Amino acid sequence: MTTTQSTPQKAQRDWSDPFNRVLYFSFVALSIYFLVFSKDLGSSMSNLGLALIFDPFKQEVSWNKRPSYQRAWLIFHVSVVFVMLGKVLVG
């Protein structure tokens, strides 16, 4: 009979949430920079769209279980990206 000895493992901290928040707000800040200072709507739109990749909220939570304010914020965010895309394509 063999026995395996279990060793206590250190609890590893999950850095994905703070990492995602930092990248999300960095891309949003970069988008604001391109919009306000560089007057480059295309770059601003693309950076704002890329910010959505880094969900600032818990990614493990499914869409239906998210609080309504999180869903409203993400819908507003993607709506702004689509409005900017429309302005880039039309104008």
PDB file of N, CA, C and O in Angstrom:
ATOM      1  N   MET A   1       0.842  -1.172   0.000  1.00  0.00           N
ATOM      2  CA  MET A   1       0.000   0.000   0.000  1.00  0.00           C
ATOM      3  C   MET A   1       0.891   1.241   0.000  1.00  0.00           C
ATOM      4  O   MET A   1       1.790   1.384   0.829  1.00  0.00           O
ATOM      5  N   THR A   2       0.624   2.104  -0.924  1.00  0.00           N
ATOM      6  CA  THR A   2       1.416   3.326  -0.992  1.00  0.00           C
ATOM      7  C   THR A   2       0.592   4.486  -0.456  1.00  0.00           C
ATOM      8  O   THR A   2      -0.615   4.585  -0.676  1.00  0.00           O
ATOM      9  N   THR A   3       1.260   5.317   0.224  1.00  0.00           N
ATOM     10  CA  THR A   3       0.587   6.512   0.736  1.00  0.00           C
ATOM     11  C   THR A   3       1.251   7.729   0.122  1.00  0.00           C
ATOM     12  O   THR A   3       2.467   7.788  -0.059  1.00  0.00           O
ATOM     13  N   THR A   4       0.446   8.650  -0.176  1.00  0.00           N
ATOM     14  CA  THR A   4       0.990   9.901  -0.691  1.00  0.00           C
ATOM     15  C   THR A   4       0.878  10.944   0.401  1.00  0.00           C
ATOM     16  O   THR A   4      -0.144  11.085   1.074  1.00  0.00           O
ATOM     17  N   GLN A   5       1.930  11.636   0.541  1.00  0.00           N
ATOM     18  CA  GLN A   5       1.955  12.653   1.569  1.00  0.00           C
ATOM     19  C   GLN A   5       1.594  13.986   0.926  1.00  0.00           C
ATOM     20  O   GLN A   5       2.254  14.449  -0.005  1.00  0.00           O
ATOM     21  N   SER A   6       0.546  14.579   1.439  1.00  0.00           N
ATOM     22  CA  SER A   6       0.143  15.863   0.865  1.00  0.00           C
ATOM     23  C   SER A   6       0.841  16.983   1.613  1.00  0.00           C
ATOM     24  O   SER A   6       0.877  17.022   2.843  1.00  0.00           O
ATOM     25  N   THR A   7       1.374  17.863   0.847  1.00  0.00           N
ATOM     26  CA  THR A   7       2.052  19.004   1.448  1.00  0.00           C
ATOM     27  C   THR A   7       1.146  20.213   1.318  1.00  0.00           C
ATOM     28  O   THR A   7       0.505  20.408   0.286  1.00  0.00           O
ATOM     29  N   PRO A   8       1.094  21.006   2.340  1.00  0.00           N
ATOM     30  CA  PRO A   8       0.241  22.194   2.235  1.00  0.00           C
ATOM     31  C   PRO A   8       0.805  23.160   1.196  1.00  0.00           C
ATOM     32  O   PRO A   8       1.994  23.479   1.197  1.00  0.00           O
ATOM     33  N   GLN A   9      -0.058  23.607   0.331  1.00  0.00           N
ATOM     34  CA  GLN A   9       0.364  24.533  -0.710  1.00  0.00           C
ATOM     35  C   GLN A   9      -0.050  25.944  -0.326  1.00  0.00           C
ATOM     36  O   GLN A   9      -1.078  26.169   0.312  1.00  0.00           O
ATOM     37  N   LYS A  10       0.770  26.860  -0.727  1.00  0.00           N
ATOM     38  CA  LYS A  10       0.438  28.255  -0.481  1.00  0.00           C
ATOM     39  C   LYS A  10      -0.717  28.658  -1.386  1.00  0.00           C
ATOM     40  O   LYS A  10      -0.778  28.281  -2.556  1.00  0.00           O
ATOM     41  N   ALA A  11      -1.609  29.416  -0.825  1.00  0.00           N
ATOM     42  CA  ALA A  11      -2.715  29.920  -1.635  1.00  0.00           C
ATOM     43  C   ALA A  11      -2.170  30.960  -2.606  1.00  0.00           C
ATOM     44  O   ALA A  11      -1.533  31.936  -2.208  1.00  0.00           O
ATOM     45  N   GLN A  12      -2.430  30.732  -3.864  1.00  0.00           N
ATOM     46  CA  GLN A  12      -1.939  31.660  -4.876  1.00  0.00           C
ATOM     47  C   GLN A  12      -2.991  32.723  -5.133  1.00  0.00           C
ATOM     48  O   GLN A  12      -4.181  32.438  -5.264  1.00  0.00           O
ATOM     49  N   ARG A  13      -2.527  33.920  -5.197  1.00  0.00           N
ATOM     50  CA  ARG A  13      -3.433  35.031  -5.437  1.00  0.00           C
ATOM     51  C   ARG A  13      -3.745  35.118  -6.923  1.00  0.00           C
ATOM     52  O   ARG A  13      -2.859  34.987  -7.768  1.00  0.00           O
ATOM     53  N   ASP A  14      -5.006  35.339  -7.222  1.00  0.00           N
ATOM     54  CA  ASP A  14      -5.429  35.503  -8.607  1.00  0.00           C
ATOM     55  C   ASP A  14      -5.256  36.967  -9.002  1.00  0.00           C
ATOM     56  O   ASP A  14      -5.964  37.842  -8.506  1.00  0.00           O
ATOM     57  N   TRP A  15      -4.308  37.222  -9.899  1.00  0.00           N
ATOM     58  CA  TRP A  15      -3.988  38.584 -10.319  1.00  0.00           C
ATOM     59  C   TRP A  15      -4.748  39.002 -11.565  1.00  0.00           C
ATOM     60  O   TRP A  15      -4.533  40.104 -12.070  1.00  0.00           O
ATOM     61  N   SER A  16      -5.633  38.150 -12.073  1.00  0.00           N
ATOM     62  CA  SER A  16      -6.291  38.481 -13.334  1.00  0.00           C
ATOM     63  C   SER A  16      -7.226  39.679 -13.206  1.00  0.00           C
ATOM     64  O   SER A  16      -7.297  40.495 -14.126  1.00  0.00           O
ATOM     65  N   ASP A  17      -7.948  39.808 -12.087  1.00  0.00           N
ATOM     66  CA  ASP A  17      -8.869  40.940 -11.945  1.00  0.00           C
ATOM     67  C   ASP A  17      -8.145  42.280 -11.890  1.00  0.00           C
ATOM     68  O   ASP A  17      -8.500  43.177 -12.654  1.00  0.00           O
ATOM     69  N   PRO A  18      -7.139  42.463 -11.018  1.00  0.00           N
ATOM     70  CA  PRO A  18      -6.437  43.754 -11.027  1.00  0.00           C
ATOM     71  C   PRO A  18      -5.718  44.018 -12.354  1.00  0.00           C
ATOM     72  O   PRO A  18      -5.668  45.156 -12.823  1.00  0.00           O
ATOM     73  N   PHE A  19      -5.168  42.974 -12.947  1.00  0.00           N
ATOM     74  CA  PHE A  19      -4.477  43.106 -14.230  1.00  0.00           C
ATOM     75  C   PHE A  19      -5.451  43.581 -15.308  1.00  0.00           C
ATOM     76  O   PHE A  19      -5.137  44.485 -16.083  1.00  0.00           O
ATOM     77  N   ASN A  20      -6.633  42.966 -15.352  1.00  0.00           N
ATOM     78  CA  ASN A  20      -7.634  43.360 -16.345  1.00  0.00           C
ATOM     79  C   ASN A  20      -8.106  44.788 -16.126  1.00  0.00           C
ATOM     80  O   ASN A  20      -8.304  45.530 -17.089  1.00  0.00           O
ATOM     81  N   ARG A  21      -8.287  45.181 -14.871  1.00  0.00           N
ATOM     82  CA  ARG A  21      -8.734  46.551 -14.591  1.00  0.00           C
ATOM     83  C   ARG A  21      -7.697  47.572 -15.038  1.00  0.00           C
ATOM     84  O   ARG A  21      -8.038  48.603 -15.618  1.00  0.00           O
ATOM     85  N   VAL A  22      -6.435  47.280 -14.765  1.00  0.00           N
ATOM     86  CA  VAL A  22      -5.369  48.205 -15.168  1.00  0.00           C
ATOM     87  C   VAL A  22      -5.341  48.344 -16.688  1.00  0.00           C
ATOM     88  O   VAL A  22      -5.254  49.457 -17.207  1.00  0.00           O
ATOM     89  N   LEU A  23      -5.412  47.231 -17.397  1.00  0.00           N
ATOM     90  CA  LEU A  23      -5.394  47.298 -18.862  1.00  0.00           C
ATOM     91  C   LEU A  23      -6.654  47.959 -19.412  1.00  0.00           C
ATOM     92  O   LEU A  23      -6.584  48.727 -20.371  1.00  0.00           O
ATOM     93  N   TYR A  24      -7.801  47.665 -18.812  1.00  0.00           N
ATOM     94  CA  TYR A  24      -9.052  48.284 -19.259  1.00  0.00           C
ATOM     95  C   TYR A  24      -8.958  49.803 -19.155  1.00  0.00           C
ATOM     96  O   TYR A  24      -9.218  50.515 -20.125  1.00  0.00           O
ATOM     97  N   PHE A  25      -8.586  50.295 -17.974  1.00  0.00           N
ATOM     98  CA  PHE A  25      -8.531  51.745 -17.785  1.00  0.00           C
ATOM     99  C   PHE A  25      -7.379  52.378 -18.572  1.00  0.00           C
ATOM    100  O   PHE A  25      -7.456  53.550 -18.940  1.00  0.00           O
ATOM    101  N   SER A  26      -6.323  51.622 -18.830  1.00  0.00           N
ATOM    102  CA  SER A  26      -5.238  52.142 -19.667  1.00  0.00           C
ATOM    103  C   SER A  26      -5.707  52.360 -21.101  1.00  0.00           C
ATOM    104  O   SER A  26      -5.405  53.388 -21.707  1.00  0.00           O
ATOM    105  N   PHE A  27      -6.443  51.394 -21.643  1.00  0.00           N
ATOM    106  CA  PHE A  27      -6.958  51.554 -23.002  1.00  0.00           C
ATOM    107  C   PHE A  27      -8.012  52.655 -23.078  1.00  0.00           C
ATOM    108  O   PHE A  27      -8.081  53.377 -24.072  1.00  0.00           O
ATOM    109  N   VAL A  28      -8.833  52.788 -22.038  1.00  0.00           N
ATOM    110  CA  VAL A  28      -9.810  53.880 -22.023  1.00  0.00           C
ATOM    111  C   VAL A  28      -9.089  55.226 -21.972  1.00  0.00           C
ATOM    112  O   VAL A  28      -9.464  56.162 -22.678  1.00  0.00           O
ATOM    113  N   ALA A  29      -8.052  55.321 -21.136  1.00  0.00           N
ATOM    114  CA  ALA A  29      -7.278  56.569 -21.052  1.00  0.00           C
ATOM    115  C   ALA A  29      -6.588  56.873 -22.376  1.00  0.00           C
ATOM    116  O   ALA A  29      -6.547  58.026 -22.805  1.00  0.00           O
ATOM    117  N   LEU A  30      -6.046  55.848 -23.023  1.00  0.00           N
ATOM    118  CA  LEU A  30      -5.408  56.042 -24.325  1.00  0.00           C
ATOM    119  C   LEU A  30      -6.429  56.502 -25.369  1.00  0.00           C
ATOM    120  O   LEU A  30      -6.123  57.333 -26.224  1.00  0.00           O
ATOM    121  N   SER A  31      -7.625  55.961 -25.290  1.00  0.00           N
ATOM    122  CA  SER A  31      -8.691  56.372 -26.194  1.00  0.00           C
ATOM    123  C   SER A  31      -9.062  57.837 -25.982  1.00  0.00           C
ATOM    124  O   SER A  31      -9.262  58.579 -26.944  1.00  0.00           O
ATOM    125  N   ILE A  32      -9.152  58.244 -24.729  1.00  0.00           N
ATOM    126  CA  ILE A  32      -9.448  59.653 -24.430  1.00  0.00           C
ATOM    127  C   ILE A  32      -8.325  60.550 -24.938  1.00  0.00           C
ATOM    128  O   ILE A  32      -8.582  61.632 -25.467  1.00  0.00           O
ATOM    129  N   TYR A  33      -7.085  60.105 -24.781  1.00  0.00           N
ATOM    130  CA  TYR A  33      -5.947  60.879 -25.286  1.00  0.00           C
ATOM    131  C   TYR A  33      -6.053  61.083 -26.797  1.00  0.00           C
ATOM    132  O   TYR A  33      -5.903  62.201 -27.290  1.00  0.00           O
ATOM    133  N   PHE A  34      -6.315  59.991 -27.531  1.00  0.00           N
ATOM    134  CA  PHE A  34      -6.412  60.106 -28.988  1.00  0.00           C
ATOM    135  C   PHE A  34      -7.594  60.981 -29.402  1.00  0.00           C
ATOM    136  O   PHE A  34      -7.513  61.701 -30.398  1.00  0.00           O
ATOM    137  N   LEU A  35      -8.675  60.924 -28.654  1.00  0.00           N
ATOM    138  CA  LEU A  35      -9.851  61.711 -29.006  1.00  0.00           C
ATOM    139  C   LEU A  35      -9.658  63.192 -28.699  1.00  0.00           C
ATOM    140  O   LEU A  35      -9.990  64.047 -29.521  1.00  0.00           O
ATOM    141  N   VAL A  36      -9.123  63.497 -27.519  1.00  0.00           N
ATOM    142  CA  VAL A  36      -9.047  64.890 -27.072  1.00  0.00           C
ATOM    143  C   VAL A  36      -7.813  65.602 -27.614  1.00  0.00           C
ATOM    144  O   VAL A  36      -7.916  66.711 -28.139  1.00  0.00           O
ATOM    145  N   PHE A  37      -6.658  64.977 -27.493  1.00  0.00           N
ATOM    146  CA  PHE A  37      -5.414  65.670 -27.831  1.00  0.00           C
ATOM    147  C   PHE A  37      -4.974  65.461 -29.280  1.00  0.00           C
ATOM    148  O   PHE A  37      -4.546  66.407 -29.940  1.00  0.00           O
ATOM    149  N   SER A  38      -5.078  64.234 -29.774  1.00  0.00           N
ATOM    150  CA  SER A  38      -4.627  63.959 -31.143  1.00  0.00           C
ATOM    151  C   SER A  38      -5.716  64.174 -32.183  1.00  0.00           C
ATOM    152  O   SER A  38      -5.429  64.261 -33.377  1.00  0.00           O
ATOM    153  N   LYS A  39      -6.963  64.260 -31.738  1.00  0.00           N
ATOM    154  CA  LYS A  39      -8.114  64.419 -32.648  1.00  0.00           C
ATOM    155  C   LYS A  39      -8.172  63.300 -33.687  1.00  0.00           C
ATOM    156  O   LYS A  39      -8.548  63.527 -34.837  1.00  0.00           O
ATOM    157  N   ASP A  40      -7.795  62.092 -33.270  1.00  0.00           N
ATOM    158  CA  ASP A  40      -7.786  60.927 -34.159  1.00  0.00           C
ATOM    159  C   ASP A  40      -8.912  59.988 -33.733  1.00  0.00           C
ATOM    160  O   ASP A  40      -8.742  59.161 -32.836  1.00  0.00           O
ATOM    161  N   LEU A  41     -10.061  60.126 -34.387  1.00  0.00           N
ATOM    162  CA  LEU A  41     -11.243  59.363 -34.013  1.00  0.00           C
ATOM    163  C   LEU A  41     -11.054  57.866 -34.248  1.00  0.00           C
ATOM    164  O   LEU A  41     -11.546  57.056 -33.461  1.00  0.00           O
ATOM    165  N   GLY A  42     -10.357  57.486 -35.307  1.00  0.00           N
ATOM    166  CA  GLY A  42     -10.143  56.069 -35.606  1.00  0.00           C
ATOM    167  C   GLY A  42      -9.319  55.367 -34.545  1.00  0.00           C
ATOM    168  O   GLY A  42      -9.667  54.268 -34.113  1.00  0.00           O
ATOM    169  N   SER A  43      -8.235  55.988 -34.123  1.00  0.00           N
ATOM    170  CA  SER A  43      -7.399  55.389 -33.076  1.00  0.00           C
ATOM    171  C   SER A  43      -8.128  55.371 -31.741  1.00  0.00           C
ATOM    172  O   SER A  43      -7.998  54.425 -30.964  1.00  0.00           O
ATOM    173  N   SER A  44      -8.887  56.412 -31.485  1.00  0.00           N
ATOM    174  CA  SER A  44      -9.656  56.459 -30.250  1.00  0.00           C
ATOM    175  C   SER A  44     -10.687  55.335 -30.215  1.00  0.00           C
ATOM    176  O   SER A  44     -10.848  54.663 -29.196  1.00  0.00           O
ATOM    177  N   MET A  45     -11.382  55.135 -31.330  1.00  0.00           N
ATOM    178  CA  MET A  45     -12.391  54.087 -31.414  1.00  0.00           C
ATOM    179  C   MET A  45     -11.778  52.703 -31.259  1.00  0.00           C
ATOM    180  O   MET A  45     -12.332  51.856 -30.559  1.00  0.00           O
ATOM    181  N   SER A  46     -10.648  52.468 -31.900  1.00  0.00           N
ATOM    182  CA  SER A  46     -10.037  51.138 -31.819  1.00  0.00           C
ATOM    183  C   SER A  46      -9.523  50.843 -30.411  1.00  0.00           C
ATOM    184  O   SER A  46      -9.643  49.714 -29.937  1.00  0.00           O
ATOM    185  N   ASN A  47      -8.957  51.835 -29.743  1.00  0.00           N
ATOM    186  CA  ASN A  47      -8.489  51.611 -28.375  1.00  0.00           C
ATOM    187  C   ASN A  47      -9.649  51.420 -27.408  1.00  0.00           C
ATOM    188  O   ASN A  47      -9.551  50.630 -26.468  1.00  0.00           O
ATOM    189  N   LEU A  48     -10.736  52.132 -27.629  1.00  0.00           N
ATOM    190  CA  LEU A  48     -11.906  51.951 -26.778  1.00  0.00           C
ATOM    191  C   LEU A  48     -12.514  50.570 -26.997  1.00  0.00           C
ATOM    192  O   LEU A  48     -12.993  49.944 -26.051  1.00  0.00           O
ATOM    193  N   GLY A  49     -12.497  50.097 -28.230  1.00  0.00           N
ATOM    194  CA  GLY A  49     -12.973  48.745 -28.508  1.00  0.00           C
ATOM    195  C   GLY A  49     -12.073  47.685 -27.905  1.00  0.00           C
ATOM    196  O   GLY A  49     -12.557  46.671 -27.401  1.00  0.00           O
ATOM    197  N   LEU A  50     -10.763  47.907 -27.952  1.00  0.00           N
ATOM    198  CA  LEU A  50      -9.825  46.958 -27.344  1.00  0.00           C
ATOM    199  C   LEU A  50      -9.974  46.903 -25.831  1.00  0.00           C
ATOM    200  O   LEU A  50      -9.706  45.868 -25.220  1.00  0.00           O
ATOM    201  N   ALA A  51     -10.393  47.989 -25.229  1.00  0.00           N
ATOM    202  CA  ALA A  51     -10.577  47.998 -23.774  1.00  0.00           C
ATOM    203  C   ALA A  51     -11.617  46.973 -23.342  1.00  0.00           C
ATOM    204  O   ALA A  51     -11.539  46.440 -22.236  1.00  0.00           O
ATOM    205  N   LEU A  52     -12.581  46.696 -24.200  1.00  0.00           N
ATOM    206  CA  LEU A  52     -13.626  45.730 -23.849  1.00  0.00           C
ATOM    207  C   LEU A  52     -13.090  44.311 -23.697  1.00  0.00           C
ATOM    208  O   LEU A  52     -13.717  43.483 -23.037  1.00  0.00           O
ATOM    209  N   ILE A  53     -11.949  44.024 -24.293  1.00  0.00           N
ATOM    210  CA  ILE A  53     -11.348  42.698 -24.135  1.00  0.00           C
ATOM    211  C   ILE A  53     -11.020  42.445 -22.672  1.00  0.00           C
ATOM    212  O   ILE A  53     -11.162  41.326 -22.178  1.00  0.00           O
ATOM    213  N   PHE A  54     -10.583  43.483 -21.988  1.00  0.00           N
ATOM    214  CA  PHE A  54     -10.184  43.367 -20.590  1.00  0.00           C
ATOM    215  C   PHE A  54     -11.349  43.799 -19.711  1.00  0.00           C
ATOM    216  O   PHE A  54     -11.383  44.921 -19.206  1.00  0.00           O
ATOM    217  N   ASP A  55     -12.288  42.903 -19.541  1.00  0.00           N
ATOM    218  CA  ASP A  55     -13.493  43.156 -18.753  1.00  0.00           C
ATOM    219  C   ASP A  55     -13.099  43.634 -17.354  1.00  0.00           C
ATOM    220  O   ASP A  55     -12.412  42.907 -16.637  1.00  0.00           O
ATOM    221  N   PRO A  56     -13.516  44.841 -16.947  1.00  0.00           N
ATOM    222  CA  PRO A  56     -13.099  45.350 -15.642  1.00  0.00           C
ATOM    223  C   PRO A  56     -13.816  44.676 -14.481  1.00  0.00           C
ATOM    224  O   PRO A  56     -13.441  44.866 -13.324  1.00  0.00           O
ATOM    225  N   PHE A  57     -14.844  43.893 -14.783  1.00  0.00           N
ATOM    226  CA  PHE A  57     -15.595  43.195 -13.750  1.00  0.00           C
ATOM    227  C   PHE A  57     -15.157  41.734 -13.727  1.00  0.00           C
ATOM    228  O   PHE A  57     -14.291  41.344 -14.510  1.00  0.00           O
ATOM    229  N   LYS A  58     -15.720  40.942 -12.869  1.00  0.00           N
ATOM    230  CA  LYS A  58     -15.349  39.524 -12.770  1.00  0.00           C
ATOM    231  C   LYS A  58     -15.768  38.793 -14.043  1.00  0.00           C
ATOM    232  O   LYS A  58     -16.950  38.742 -14.383  1.00  0.00           O
ATOM    233  N   GLN A  59     -14.788  38.230 -14.735  1.00  0.00           N
ATOM    234  CA  GLN A  59     -15.077  37.533 -15.985  1.00  0.00           C
ATOM    235  C   GLN A  59     -15.721  36.174 -15.761  1.00  0.00           C
ATOM    236  O   GLN A  59     -16.334  35.617 -16.671  1.00  0.00           O
ATOM    237  N   GLU A  60     -15.586  35.641 -14.556  1.00  0.00           N
ATOM    238  CA  GLU A  60     -16.154  34.328 -14.271  1.00  0.00           C
ATOM    239  C   GLU A  60     -17.675  34.372 -14.171  1.00  0.00           C
ATOM    240  O   GLU A  60     -18.336  33.344 -14.314  1.00  0.00           O
ATOM    241  N   VAL A  61     -18.232  35.551 -13.928  1.00  0.00           N
ATOM    242  CA  VAL A  61     -19.672  35.698 -13.767  1.00  0.00           C
ATOM    243  C   VAL A  61     -20.313  35.780 -15.146  1.00  0.00           C
ATOM    244  O   VAL A  61     -19.909  36.583 -15.986  1.00  0.00           O
ATOM    245  N   SER A  62     -21.320  34.934 -15.366  1.00  0.00           N
ATOM    246  CA  SER A  62     -21.977  34.943 -16.676  1.00  0.00           C
ATOM    247  C   SER A  62     -22.799  36.217 -16.846  1.00  0.00           C
ATOM    248  O   SER A  62     -23.089  36.925 -15.881  1.00  0.00           O
ATOM    249  N   TRP A  63     -23.161  36.486 -18.080  1.00  0.00           N
ATOM    250  CA  TRP A  63     -23.871  37.726 -18.397  1.00  0.00           C
ATOM    251  C   TRP A  63     -25.188  37.831 -17.621  1.00  0.00           C
ATOM    252  O   TRP A  63     -25.517  38.897 -17.102  1.00  0.00           O
ATOM    253  N   ASN A  64     -25.937  36.737 -17.541  1.00  0.00           N
ATOM    254  CA  ASN A  64     -27.244  36.768 -16.881  1.00  0.00           C
ATOM    255  C   ASN A  64     -27.142  36.962 -15.372  1.00  0.00           C
ATOM    256  O   ASN A  64     -28.100  37.417 -14.747  1.00  0.00           O
ATOM    257  N   LYS A  65     -26.010  36.631 -14.782  1.00  0.00           N
ATOM    258  CA  LYS A  65     -25.848  36.754 -13.333  1.00  0.00           C
ATOM    259  C   LYS A  65     -25.161  38.055 -12.926  1.00  0.00           C
ATOM    260  O   LYS A  65     -24.975  38.307 -11.736  1.00  0.00           O
ATOM    261  N   ARG A  66     -24.789  38.869 -13.883  1.00  0.00           N
ATOM    262  CA  ARG A  66     -24.142  40.146 -13.560  1.00  0.00           C
ATOM    263  C   ARG A  66     -25.176  41.135 -13.028  1.00  0.00           C
ATOM    264  O   ARG A  66     -26.343  41.098 -13.416  1.00  0.00           O
ATOM    265  N   PRO A  67     -24.732  42.017 -12.136  1.00  0.00           N
ATOM    266  CA  PRO A  67     -25.638  43.087 -11.697  1.00  0.00           C
ATOM    267  C   PRO A  67     -26.011  43.983 -12.879  1.00  0.00           C
ATOM    268  O   PRO A  67     -25.263  44.096 -13.850  1.00  0.00           O
ATOM    269  N   SER A  68     -27.160  44.603 -12.781  1.00  0.00           N
ATOM    270  CA  SER A  68     -27.654  45.402 -13.912  1.00  0.00           C
ATOM    271  C   SER A  68     -26.756  46.595 -14.221  1.00  0.00           C
ATOM    272  O   SER A  68     -26.657  47.000 -15.379  1.00  0.00           O
ATOM    273  N   TYR A  69     -26.098  47.170 -13.208  1.00  0.00           N
ATOM    274  CA  TYR A  69     -25.227  48.317 -13.495  1.00  0.00           C
ATOM    275  C   TYR A  69     -24.017  47.899 -14.330  1.00  0.00           C
ATOM    276  O   TYR A  69     -23.532  48.685 -15.143  1.00  0.00           O
ATOM    277  N   GLN A  70     -23.519  46.665 -14.141  1.00  0.00           N
ATOM    278  CA  GLN A  70     -22.396  46.192 -14.949  1.00  0.00           C
ATOM    279  C   GLN A  70     -22.837  45.964 -16.388  1.00  0.00           C
ATOM    280  O   GLN A  70     -22.131  46.328 -17.328  1.00  0.00           O
ATOM    281  N   ARG A  71     -24.002  45.362 -16.554  1.00  0.00           N
ATOM    282  CA  ARG A  71     -24.510  45.145 -17.909  1.00  0.00           C
ATOM    283  C   ARG A  71     -24.777  46.472 -18.608  1.00  0.00           C
ATOM    284  O   ARG A  71     -24.476  46.632 -19.791  1.00  0.00           O
ATOM    285  N   ALA A  72     -25.346  47.427 -17.864  1.00  0.00           N
ATOM    286  CA  ALA A  72     -25.628  48.740 -18.452  1.00  0.00           C
ATOM    287  C   ALA A  72     -24.335  49.432 -18.875  1.00  0.00           C
ATOM    288  O   ALA A  72     -24.275  50.041 -19.943  1.00  0.00           O
ATOM    289  N   TRP A  73     -23.299  49.337 -18.037  1.00  0.00           N
ATOM    290  CA  TRP A  73     -22.027  49.977 -18.376  1.00  0.00           C
ATOM    291  C   TRP A  73     -21.409  49.356 -19.631  1.00  0.00           C
ATOM    292  O   TRP A  73     -20.946  50.076 -20.515  1.00  0.00           O
ATOM    293  N   LEU A  74     -21.401  48.034 -19.708  1.00  0.00           N
ATOM    294  CA  LEU A  74     -20.791  47.375 -20.861  1.00  0.00           C
ATOM    295  C   LEU A  74     -21.590  47.635 -22.142  1.00  0.00           C
ATOM    296  O   LEU A  74     -21.005  47.792 -23.214  1.00  0.00           O
ATOM    297  N   ILE A  75     -22.917  47.682 -22.035  1.00  0.00           N
ATOM    298  CA  ILE A  75     -23.743  48.005 -23.205  1.00  0.00           C
ATOM    299  C   ILE A  75     -23.492  49.445 -23.641  1.00  0.00           C
ATOM    300  O   ILE A  75     -23.397  49.723 -24.836  1.00  0.00           O
ATOM    301  N   PHE A  76     -23.384  50.358 -22.684  1.00  0.00           N
ATOM    302  CA  PHE A  76     -23.073  51.752 -23.004  1.00  0.00           C
ATOM    303  C   PHE A  76     -21.707  51.850 -23.687  1.00  0.00           C
ATOM    304  O   PHE A  76     -21.544  52.576 -24.668  1.00  0.00           O
ATOM    305  N   HIS A  77     -20.733  51.113 -23.156  1.00  0.00           N
ATOM    306  CA  HIS A  77     -19.372  51.140 -23.700  1.00  0.00           C
ATOM    307  C   HIS A  77     -19.368  50.669 -25.155  1.00  0.00           C
ATOM    308  O   HIS A  77     -18.795  51.335 -26.017  1.00  0.00           O
ATOM    309  N   VAL A  78     -19.993  49.543 -25.431  1.00  0.00           N
ATOM    310  CA  VAL A  78     -19.992  49.024 -26.804  1.00  0.00           C
ATOM    311  C   VAL A  78     -20.825  49.929 -27.717  1.00  0.00           C
ATOM    312  O   VAL A  78     -20.533  50.033 -28.908  1.00  0.00           O
ATOM    313  N   SER A  79     -21.851  50.578 -27.179  1.00  0.00           N
ATOM    314  CA  SER A  79     -22.637  51.520 -27.980  1.00  0.00           C
ATOM    315  C   SER A  79     -21.797  52.716 -28.403  1.00  0.00           C
ATOM    316  O   SER A  79     -21.894  53.170 -29.543  1.00  0.00           O
ATOM    317  N   VAL A  80     -20.977  53.230 -27.499  1.00  0.00           N
ATOM    318  CA  VAL A  80     -20.089  54.344 -27.833  1.00  0.00           C
ATOM    319  C   VAL A  80     -19.109  53.925 -28.928  1.00  0.00           C
ATOM    320  O   VAL A  80     -18.824  54.697 -29.844  1.00  0.00           O
ATOM    321  N   VAL A  81     -18.596  52.696 -28.826  1.00  0.00           N
ATOM    322  CA  VAL A  81     -17.670  52.198 -29.851  1.00  0.00           C
ATOM    323  C   VAL A  81     -18.370  52.133 -31.211  1.00  0.00           C
ATOM    324  O   VAL A  81     -17.787  52.519 -32.223  1.00  0.00           O
ATOM    325  N   PHE A  82     -19.612  51.650 -31.242  1.00  0.00           N
ATOM    326  CA  PHE A  82     -20.334  51.562 -32.514  1.00  0.00           C
ATOM    327  C   PHE A  82     -20.671  52.940 -33.083  1.00  0.00           C
ATOM    328  O   PHE A  82     -20.633  53.128 -34.299  1.00  0.00           O
ATOM    329  N   VAL A  83     -20.998  53.898 -32.227  1.00  0.00           N
ATOM    330  CA  VAL A  83     -21.252  55.260 -32.706  1.00  0.00           C
ATOM    331  C   VAL A  83     -19.976  55.839 -33.310  1.00  0.00           C
ATOM    332  O   VAL A  83     -20.011  56.468 -34.368  1.00  0.00           O
ATOM    333  N   MET A  84     -18.854  55.624 -32.635  1.00  0.00           N
ATOM    334  CA  MET A  84     -17.574  56.118 -33.159  1.00  0.00           C
ATOM    335  C   MET A  84     -17.229  55.427 -34.475  1.00  0.00           C
ATOM    336  O   MET A  84     -16.729  56.068 -35.399  1.00  0.00           O
ATOM    337  N   LEU A  85     -17.492  54.126 -34.563  1.00  0.00           N
ATOM    338  CA  LEU A  85     -17.248  53.396 -35.809  1.00  0.00           C
ATOM    339  C   LEU A  85     -18.095  53.967 -36.939  1.00  0.00           C
ATOM    340  O   LEU A  85     -17.612  54.129 -38.059  1.00  0.00           O
ATOM    341  N   GLY A  86     -19.348  54.269 -36.650  1.00  0.00           N
ATOM    342  CA  GLY A  86     -20.210  54.876 -37.657  1.00  0.00           C
ATOM    343  C   GLY A  86     -19.675  56.211 -38.131  1.00  0.00           C
ATOM    344  O   GLY A  86     -19.718  56.512 -39.324  1.00  0.00           O
ATOM    345  N   LYS A  87     -19.168  57.018 -37.202  1.00  0.00           N
ATOM    346  CA  LYS A  87     -18.609  58.320 -37.587  1.00  0.00           C
ATOM    347  C   LYS A  87     -17.344  58.157 -38.422  1.00  0.00           C
ATOM    348  O   LYS A  87     -17.100  58.935 -39.344  1.00  0.00           O
ATOM    349  N   VAL A  88     -16.538  57.143 -38.099  1.00  0.00           N
ATOM    350  CA  VAL A  88     -15.318  56.899 -38.880  1.00  0.00           C
ATOM    351  C   VAL A  88     -15.684  56.451 -40.294  1.00  0.00           C
ATOM    352  O   VAL A  88     -15.073  56.903 -41.262  1.00  0.00           O
ATOM    353  N   LEU A  89     -16.669  55.573 -40.420  1.00  0.00           N
ATOM    354  CA  LEU A  89     -17.036  55.048 -41.732  1.00  0.00           C
ATOM    355  C   LEU A  89     -17.780  56.068 -42.585  1.00  0.00           C
ATOM    356  O   LEU A  89     -17.571  56.134 -43.796  1.00  0.00           O
ATOM    357  N   VAL A  90     -18.637  56.855 -41.970  1.00  0.00           N
ATOM    358  CA  VAL A  90     -19.448  57.808 -42.726  1.00  0.00           C
ATOM    359  C   VAL A  90     -18.697  59.103 -42.979  1.00  0.00           C
ATOM    360  O   VAL A  90     -18.766  59.678 -44.066  1.00  0.00           O
ATOM    361  N   GLY A  91     -17.984  59.548 -41.966  1.00  0.00           N
ATOM    362  CA  GLY A  91     -17.528  60.854 -42.095  1.00  0.00           C
ATOM    363  C   GLY A  91     -16.207  61.327 -42.169  1.00  0.00           C
ATOM    364  O   GLY A  91     -15.988  62.532 -42.284  1.00  0.00           O
TER     365      GLY A  91
END
